Structure formats: C-alpha cells, structure tokens
C-alpha cells in the first residue's frame, strides 16, 4: 500500500537530511533522499550505490524504503540479503519474515520468525507472528465467506478509504486533477497529491460520475481519508498541515498531518478549521465517528504509544473534542493500527500489521464493551489477503460494504458481500452434552427447506441470508421435538448467528407397587403414600392395594407407605443421573402393629446448615444394641420406624464431626402410633476439645447407665473417624488418700477403655490416664466441707481428641475435608 505511511508523516522538502555516513556518492545521495522521506528517489540511488559496495545501513534503508512504498517484492529481496550478511541486526530476520508474509510465503516466513525468536530480542512479538503464519493458513480455508469484486471506477492511481453517504460515496484518490497536477509527491511512486472525491451512480455509459468535493476541503497538498457527521452537514478529514497558506512543519522540517473539519453550506464545504488536539510534533489522521457523532477514533503517532501508529479516542463535550485517550493494548500493538471505522452497532473496524493476520495490513473487528472494545478478531479471507487491506465501510443495516486493497498492485476499492451462517450446537437440556445425529430442518420465509444432521459434536451449519427469518425444527429419538424461530436481522451483518439449542429428553419415570399384608398376603386397600423430595406429594393406593405415580428427573425421593394398624414401610428412589426412561417398583409387605415414626434432620449446630450423609443409629436403651440405622439425605432429613414399646435413643455420627445424641419419647409417654420430630445438631471435632464427660458413683469405677450412653457416642465417633485417637483422663473427688484416689481414677479410665474396646474399637487408639484428685473442677479440696452434689462433679472421666492420623484415611477427598474442617494442627500425623 502506497499510502499508509504518507497518511501519518509526509515531507515536501529535502532540507531535513542529516550528515551522510555512506562513502560512495550514490549512497550519500540515497541517505539524503531517505531522510527526506523521498523513498522512490532514494531507492534509485541505493540500488546504484550497492552495486559498488556492500553497506549494511544502506541495505537496511533500501529494504525499508521498498516496504514504505508498498513494494514487498523489493523489501523481500533486500531483507533476504541482510539476513545472510554478517553484522546485520537481528531485527532484519523479523522484517524479512514480514516481507515474505506480504508475498504469501507463509512457510518461509514462519522459519524466519522462529529464527528471530531464537535471538531472544522480542520473543512475544516473534511468537505472535509465528502464530500469524499458522493463522493465515486457517483463514484461507474458508474462502467462501466473502464475495469480493473490484469497483469499476478505480483508475491507475490510488483509490481508497471509501465512506458511504446519503448521496453515494466519498473516497480518497490520487487521480490527476487541477489541484494536484504537479509532480511533487516524492514520498512514493504516486505522481499527484490525494484529494477527496464524490462518486454517484447514474445512467451514463460509465454508470457513475466522479467529482471532487466542492468548496475548501481539497487544497494543493494531501487530503483524505474523511468521514461525515451523522446528519451529513459536517466533514472531518485528514490533510497535510496546511491552512490558509500556512505550511506547518515540526522541528525536523517535516510536514505532519492533522484532522480538519468543514461545514456544508449549500452543497459546498466551507469554514475549514483544525481540530483542537492536533499538534505540529505528531500526525493525526483517519477520523472515524460513532453513530451519534459524539465519539471520534483516529490514528496517530503521538509519543508514548505502543508502536508506530496507534488508535486514539476523543469525545465531543458540546463545544470541543476532549484530550485523546489511547485505546490500549487490546487494540494497539508494536506495529501500525490505522483506518478505523465505527459501525452503527459500536463495533470498531481497523487495519493492523501487528495482530496475527495474513500479511501486510489486515482488517480486524472488535466488539464494543462499554466505552472500550474487546479483543479484535481477523475479518477473514478473502476480505484480507497477503497484501494491505484497509479502509473498510459498511452499508447501513446490510452485509455489504467496501474496502481498499493493493492485492492487484495499486490501492483499489473493492466491494464485498459477506455470507452469513447459522451455526448451531444441539445439546441435552439436562446434561448439556452435545447430541449427534439430530435431524435439523431449516425453513426460510419463502418455505424453502434445508435438511441436515448434527455431527459428533452436536453441530450444524448452513448459509443464511441476512434479514430473513428461519424456522428450525429439531428431532431425535427419545427427545421431544423442538421448534425455534431464528431472526437474522437482529444480528450484526458482519457476525454469524451462533445458537445453542437444548433438546429435552422424553424421559418418563414412574413409581408403582403393591401393598400387602405380610401374614395373609392380602391387598392392603387405600394405603397412604407419602412421596417426599424437595416437596411432599401425598396420594392413596387403590382398592387392590396398588399405587402409581410419575417421578421427576434428577430427584431423590423417600417413599413412606402407611396404613392404620400397620407399621410403615420406608424406601428410597432416585432418578439422579438417569438418562433412560425407567419404571421403579416398590412392593411393600406391611406388618401389623403399632409404631413410632421418627422424622429427623441433621444439621451443623453453629449455622444450621444442612448436613447430608449423617449416619443415624437407634440404640436400645436397655441392652445397648443397635435397633436400626439410616443415613440422612441431601437435605439432611432422615426417617426410621421403631417399636414404640421399647425405649430408644438416637446417635448421629459423620466423618469430621463429634457424635451427637437425641432423646426419644419413652414408651409410657404415648399410646398407639406416633410420629416424632427430632433434631440432630452436629459439631465439627477439634483436637484438644472435650468430647464427653462421664461421671461415677462414689468410690466406684463401674460404668453407669448414663455413662454407657455417653460412651456409645465415643464408639460411633471413633467408627466414623478412623483417623482420630482419644485420651480418657479420669479423676476422683478429694475424699480418700492420694494413692488410693490415683488407683481409683486409673480403674475408672480402664473401665471406660474396656467398655469401648469390647465393642470393636482398637485399643491403641485410646489412651487411659488417672489423675486422682489432682485436677478438681471446684473448691472441694481436702478439708473443705462440700455436699455430695459438689463432690460428684469431680468423679469424672474427660474424653478428648488428642491425635489425627491421616495415613488411615485412604480417600483424598476425606483428607481434604478433614483439613478444611479441622485446620492445620501441629499434632496431625501425616
């Protein structure tokens, strides 16, 4: 592209050269011309001079000059010479790769980017361009995405940067006309300066009419690109720093570019004024406006940016444009970002040679994200090519537009139409897993039908026409048919429609069974069925003892079957994880007799949080045998049926928690059947904390009935927490001699240990210590007059957790759970 660097820096005079370092005459002339930015003339001198001697700096400047005028063949040749010349800078390997990319030689370019990567000079940049070489090959695979054609009004000069207007199109061109008729453009191979033109379609032989903008916009020097305000009454355009006969330069004598504005008065552009944020020391150009005209994005080489040229944003405050803000590292790179365009949707289009692309400048799109933009994506092939592609504009609410490319040699304007695609993914509504072999019927508004089938990843794809409504019908065995309407007009024309469609499995789960008398086998009529999940459903069986109901997906149920005069039957049913229809059958043989139905809930005592998977055991109060056992559900709830004529109590236990005991009504407290609600609060255990304290009769060491219930809690705690060890420290009151009391306290510890080990707990997990009367809990020491109640508080065994051995826990998740619940204690044995 001949115009990219012109639009950011331009010099009309040759008086800005510095002292030449080259030795022969041609190279000295070449240096002067290069420093004056007269690249075509510099090329001629360097080519002649390098035939006489090899000079690395001259070779670098020659390669760069070819690159700057948009002739990558010449750049490739001389960068290729440099990378094999001893003493040449490592960066030439990178530039050589760029030149190769611009000429479509991606495999060769990749090798030189890899070589540059090995130098360690700028690994991040090298890696991005290695990625770009691979990415370019991928982009070319989808060559049907755009239909691209050159416009018929292009001429042999540069035509570029089109902008749609209500009347037609304005664009920038270096075609010959009155203003630019002098051969003064030494910056590239163009003969004439750029001006802004209007092109309109008509019925003439050519089919179009082209005229320069009327008024004061075009001058003796460069103008363009430009953009119109939303109402079309104001134009913002790029121009050489020239206003009212004043030709501005920076400290080096370089004529920079500025953004100017002009107003339309009766079809002519007048009142040309520079924008406030312009500066003689840097260039500003390529203005783009938001839909409401309140935001301007433009290109500039303001010092402190990310690369050669960056994109900046300024906002209109009602009277002036704000100080420009750099768009940041998502948009800007170490390369050049230029030619911004703001779509009505807010998406920012721009061209860059720093983001991974196909070579040269590529067109990118970045979706709006509030006052900023998301990561840009490459607009794709064949909109982009290995050469420079830039200056895109879209027709309003249409997948069509125009852009500029030098793929044919000159900067020419091309029109394009983007083909829209509907990309669908079909998944199971519950598992979200992709569904293959789904039959998809897509019908447009004209009733034209397209049939296809999803692949193994559940995907399908069809070409779509923007602005047309589509009706999708999806069918698959064991799933409910789905119909959806897809509206393409609601989607930006430069985007594809990506939809995720969920099919609901035609899953039918049923629960049924027969209820009979266990002795006679006769049907039990009208049994009451309680179906308990996150809610409760109650219904009755029929006269034949049968019952039936439907179940929901992904649900755990407790089924309680009741009938007066019979003991209830409890069962569980779960549809969680089921992917196929299933009939669950629960038959119940009911025993006659009275019952106690226990309904409980396990939870953490501190915050009342539900505690599932708590083991709940019913213990016979007299013989200490386990009468029943169950486990709490996901919601902490549990049920069990007990004999109401026998006294029981409940013990809850769970990994990581102390055991807990809940009392139940005694047989004499009620008659007949009863339902009892029970709370089972649980406390996470801690090392050093006292689990239980059991008490003894005076001068005795035998285990009392109350103490045995307490010790049962210790037994269940140790069963459910195999990593824990406990210490039983026993004590006496102060009555009796010290020696006697020490022996008595040890006997009490030994009795408690024996009670626990007799029920299957290994003895090494229990340490028994007798402390005699050394650790009284009150004032009842020798010589102090205390009553029996006060003395009894000292006749005790304290039980506390003293050690954890995680080596006894096989499951990793249990170890993590224990550490989460317990914290990191130094006494943990790992």
C-alpha positions, 0 to 999 in steps of 0.5 A, a space after each residue: 500500500 502506497 499510502 499508509 505511511 504518507 497518511 501519518 508523516 509526509 515531507 515536501 522538502 529535502 532540507 531535513 537530511 542529516 550528515 551522510 555516513 555512506 562513502 560512495 556518492 550514490 549512497 550519500 545521495 540515497 541517505 539524503 533522499 531517505 531522510 527526506 522521506 523521498 523513498 522512490 528517489 532514494 531507492 534509485 540511488 541505493 540500488 546504484 550505490 550497492 552495486 559498488 559496495 556492500 553497506 549494511 545501513 544502506 541495505 537496511 534503508 533500501 529494504 525499508 524504503 521498498 516496504 514504505 512504498 508498498 513494494 514487498 517484492 523489493 523489501 523481500 529481496 533486500 531483507 533476504 540479503 541482510 539476513 545472510 550478511 554478517 553484522 546485520 541486526 537481528 531485527 532484519 530476520 523479523 522484517 524479512 519474515 514480514 516481507 515474505 508474509 506480504 508475498 504469501 510465503 507463509 512457510 518461509 516466513 514462519 522459519 524466519 520468525 522462529 529464527 528471530 525468536 531464537 535471538 531472544 530480542 522480542 520473543 512475544 512479538 516473534 511468537 505472535 507472528 509465528 502464530 500469524 503464519 499458522 493463522 493465515 493458513 486457517 483463514 484461507 480455508 474458508 474462502 467462501 465467506 466473502 464475495 469480493 469484486 473490484 469497483 469499476 471506477 478505480 483508475 491507475 492511481 490510488 483509490 481508497 478509504 471509501 465512506 458511504 453517504 446519503 448521496 453515494 460515496 466519498 473516497 480518497 484518490 490520487 487521480 490527476 486533477 487541477 489541484 494536484 497536477 504537479 509532480 511533487 509527491 516524492 514520498 512514493 511512486 504516486 505522481 499527484 497529491 490525494 484529494 477527496 472525491 464524490 462518486 454517484 451512480 447514474 445512467 451514463 455509459 460509465 454508470 457513475 460520475 466522479 467529482 471532487 468535493 466542492 468548496 475548501 476541503 481539497 487544497 494543493 497538498 494531501 487530503 483524505 481519508 474523511 468521514 461525515 457527521 451523522 446528519 451529513 452537514 459536517 466533514 472531518 478529514 485528514 490533510 497535510 498541515 496546511 491552512 490558509 497558506 500556512 505550511 506547518 512543519 515540526 522541528 525536523 522540517 517535516 510536514 505532519 498531518 492533522 484532522 480538519 473539519 468543514 461545514 456544508 453550506 449549500 452543497 459546498 464545504 466551507 469554514 475549514 478549521 483544525 481540530 483542537 488536539 492536533 499538534 505540529 510534533 505528531 500526525 493525526 489522521 483517519 477520523 472515524 465517528 460513532 453513530 451519534 457523532 459524539 465519539 471520534 477514533 483516529 490514528 496517530 503517532 503521538 509519543 508514548 504509544 505502543 508502536 508506530 501508529 496507534 488508535 486514539 479516542 476523543 469525545 465531543 463535550 458540546 463545544 470541543 473534542 476532549 484530550 485523546 485517550 489511547 485505546 490500549 493494548 487490546 487494540 494497539 500493538 508494536 506495529 501500525 493500527 490505522 483506518 478505523 471505522 465505527 459501525 452503527 452497532 459500536 463495533 470498531 473496524 481497523 487495519 493492523 500489521 501487528 495482530 496475527 493476520 495474513 500479511 501486510 495490513 489486515 482488517 480486524 473487528 472488535 466488539 464494543 464493551 462499554 466505552 472500550 472494545 474487546 479483543 479484535 478478531 481477523 475479518 477473514 479471507 478473502 476480505 484480507 489477503 497477503 497484501 494491505 487491506 484497509 479502509 473498510 465501510 459498511 452499508 447501513 443495516 446490510 452485509 455489504 460494504 467496501 474496502 481498499 486493497 493493493 492485492 492487484 498492485 495499486 490501492 483499489 476499492 473493492 466491494 464485498 458481500 459477506 455470507 452469513 451462517 447459522 451455526 448451531 450446537 444441539 445439546 441435552 437440556 439436562 446434561 448439556 452434552 452435545 447430541 449427534 445425529 439430530 435431524 435439523 430442518 431449516 425453513 426460510 420465509 419463502 418455505 424453502 427447506 434445508 435438511 441436515 444432521 448434527 455431527 459428533 459434536 452436536 453441530 450444524 451449519 448452513 448459509 443464511 441470508 441476512 434479514 430473513 427469518 428461519 424456522 428450525 425444527 429439531 428431532 431425535 429419538 427419545 427427545 421431544 421435538 423442538 421448534 425455534 424461530 431464528 431472526 437474522 436481522 437482529 444480528 450484526 451483518 458482519 457476525 454469524 448467528 451462533 445458537 445453542 439449542 437444548 433438546 429435552 429428553 422424553 424421559 418418563 419415570 414412574 413409581 408403582 407397587 403393591 401393598 400387602 399384608 405380610 401374614 395373609 398376603 392380602 391387598 392392603 386397600 387405600 394405603 397412604 403414600 407419602 412421596 417426599 423430595 424437595 416437596 411432599 406429594 401425598 396420594 392413596 393406593 387403590 382398592 387392590 392395594 396398588 399405587 402409581 405415580 410419575 417421578 421427576 428427573 434428577 430427584 431423590 425421593 423417600 417413599 413412606 407407605 402407611 396404613 392404620 394398624 400397620 407399621 410403615 414401610 420406608 424406601 428410597 428412589 432416585 432418578 439422579 443421573 438417569 438418562 433412560 426412561 425407567 419404571 421403579 417398583 416398590 412392593 411393600 409387605 406391611 406388618 401389623 402393629 403399632 409404631 413410632 415414626 421418627 422424622 429427623 434432620 441433621 444439621 451443623 449446630 453453629 449455622 444450621 446448615 444442612 448436613 447430608 450423609 449423617 449416619 443415624 443409629 437407634 440404640 436400645 436403651 436397655 441392652 445397648 444394641 443397635 435397633 436400626 440405622 439410616 443415613 440422612 439425605 441431601 437435605 439432611 432429613 432422615 426417617 426410621 420406624 421403631 417399636 414404640 414399646 421399647 425405649 430408644 435413643 438416637 446417635 448421629 455420627 459423620 466423618 469430621 464431626 463429634 457424635 451427637 445424641 437425641 432423646 426419644 419419647 419413652 414408651 409410657 409417654 404415648 399410646 398407639 402410633 406416633 410420629 416424632 420430630 427430632 433434631 440432630 445438631 452436629 459439631 465439627 471435632 477439634 483436637 484438644 476439645 472435650 468430647 464427653 464427660 462421664 461421671 461415677 458413683 462414689 468410690 466406684 469405677 463401674 460404668 453407669 447407665 448414663 455413662 454407657 450412653 455417653 460412651 456409645 457416642 465415643 464408639 460411633 465417633 471413633 467408627 466414623 473417624 478412623 483417623 482420630 485417637 482419644 485420651 480418657 483422663 479420669 479423676 476422683 473427688 478429694 475424699 480418700 488418700 492420694 494413692 488410693 484416689 490415683 488407683 481409683 481414677 486409673 480403674 475408672 479410665 480402664 473401665 471406660 477403655 474396656 467398655 469401648 474396646 469390647 465393642 470393636 474399637 482398637 485399643 491403641 487408639 485410646 489412651 487411659 490416664 488417672 489423675 486422682 484428685 489432682 485436677 478438681 473442677 471446684 473448691 472441694 479440696 481436702 478439708 473443705 466441707 462440700 455436699 455430695 452434689 459438689 463432690 460428684 462433679 469431680 468423679 469424672 472421666 474427660 474424653 478428648 481428641 488428642 491425635 489425627 492420623 491421616 495415613 488411615 484415611 485412604 480417600 483424598 477427598 476425606 483428607 481434604 475435608 478433614 483439613 478444611 474442617 479441622 485446620 492445620 494442627 501441629 499434632 496431625 500425623 501425616 
